Amino acid sequence: MTNSAQIIRPPNTLRMKVGGGFGGIDAGAIARAEEALRSMSAQFGQWLQDEIVKLDKAQADIRAQGYNARTAEALYFRAHDLKGLGTTYQYPLVTRLAGSLCRMMDDPTKRMTAPLILLDAHIDAIKAVVRDQIQTDDHPTGKILAETLEARVAEHLG
């Protein structure tokens, strides 16, 4: 009795999708993108300040109108934007703090249980690190702020 087997090798389409058939990644395009980002970096401070103004408004709205589904969602979107933009704007600490705030508010069913004092602490910390130009958690104050807030969020969610 003879067993015959046939080995089928599917084509490697991944190589074509990532540029294997087109000469790979264009290093020149990456260099141009990095240069464009560097040329915009002078505006990062103003753009970050614009985001802080929006965050401040979200906090003021909560104080004026109460913590409700609408004001909570507005704050969540501000935190989510800062989480994404902080590092781009050369403030990875803002990304970390906003990420902690987002973790507390990510689940819409638990969002309304977030303690206002903890929300305010995150907002005030973000505003303080931008005001005092504390960009990373290498700074002792930044590290303590981030670790303390993350621990309080873990306690709240735990």
N, C-alpha and C positions, 0 to 999 in steps of 0.2 A: 504494500500500500504506500503510495507516494503522497506526501503532503506538499502542496505547493503554496507558497505564500507570496504575497505581493506587497511591497513596501510603497506606500503613497506618501510623498513629501509635498505638502501644500506649499504654494508660493509664499514667500515672505513679503506680504503686502505692507507690513509695518515700515520696512525700510523705505518704500516709496512714499508713504504718508509723512514720514519725518524728514524727507529730503534726500534720501539715499540715491534717488535717480536724478536729483537736480543739483548735485554738487554740495549738499549738506547745508549747514547753517551759514548764513552770510555774516561773517565777522564784521564786515564794514557797516552793515545795517545796525548791528548791536552797538558798535562804536558811535554811530551817528545818534542813536537813541540815548545812549549814556551822555553824550555831549549836550543834547537837547535838554535832558534832565538837569545837568549841571548849570546850564544857562538859565533855567527857570528857578534855580535854588534861591536866588536873591528874593524871589516873591514868596517863598515858603512861609516866612514869618508872618506876612500879611494874610496869607490864606489860612494859616493856623489861627490867627487872631479872629478872622471871619467865622471860623468854626466855633471858637470860644464864645463869640457873641450869640450864636445860635444855641449853644449849650446853656448859656446864661438865661436866654429867653425861655427855654424849656423849663428851667428851674423856677423862674419867676412865674410862669404860667401855673405850675404845680402849686406854688404858694398862694397865688391869687384865686385859682379856680378849683383847687383841691386835686388830690391824686385820684384820677379817674381813668377810664380806658383810653380816652383821647390824649390826655396829657402824658400818661404812661407810655403810650405808643410813640408820641413825639420825642420823649426823652430817649427811648430805646433807639430810634432812628439816628438821633444825634450821637449817641454812644457808639452805635455801629459804624457810622461814618468816621468818627475819630479813631476807632479801632483799626480801620483800614488805612487811614491817612497819616496817623501819627508817625510811623516809621518813614514813610515817604517824605514827610516834612522834617525829617531828622530829629524826631522825638519818639524813639522807641518806648520810652517810659509812658507817654500818653497812650500808645497802643496797648501797653500792658494794663494800665489803669482802666481804660475804656473797655478792654476785654473782660476785666473783672466785673465791671458794671453790666456788660452784656450777658455774662454768665448768669447773673442774678435775675435778669429780665428776659432771657431767651425764650423760656416756656411761657406762652401767653396765659396759660391756666394758673401759673404761679406768680405771674408778674405783679398782680395786685396785692400780693402778700409781702412784697419787698418793704422793709422798714424805711420810712422816710429819712431817718437819721443816717442810715447807711447809703441811701441814694445821695443825700447832700454831702456826705463825707467823700464819696467818689467824685462828685462834681467839683467840690472845693479843692480836692487834691489835684485834679486835672488843671484847674485854673491856676493853682499855686505853682505847679511845676513849669507851666508855660511862662507865667509871670517872672519866676525866678530863674528861668532858663536852665532847668534841671532836665537834661535830655535823656539820660540813661539811668538804669538802676545801679550803675557803678557808684553813683553819688550816694553817700550813706543815708541821707534823708529820703531820697527817691526809693531806695531799697526798703527802708522801714515802712514807708507809706504803702508801697505795693504789697509787701508781705502781710502787713496788718489787714489791709482791705481784703485781700484774697482769703485770709483766714476767717474773717467775719462773714464773707459770702459763703464759704464752705460750711461754717456753722449754721448759717441761715438755711442753706439748701439741704444740709445733712439731716 
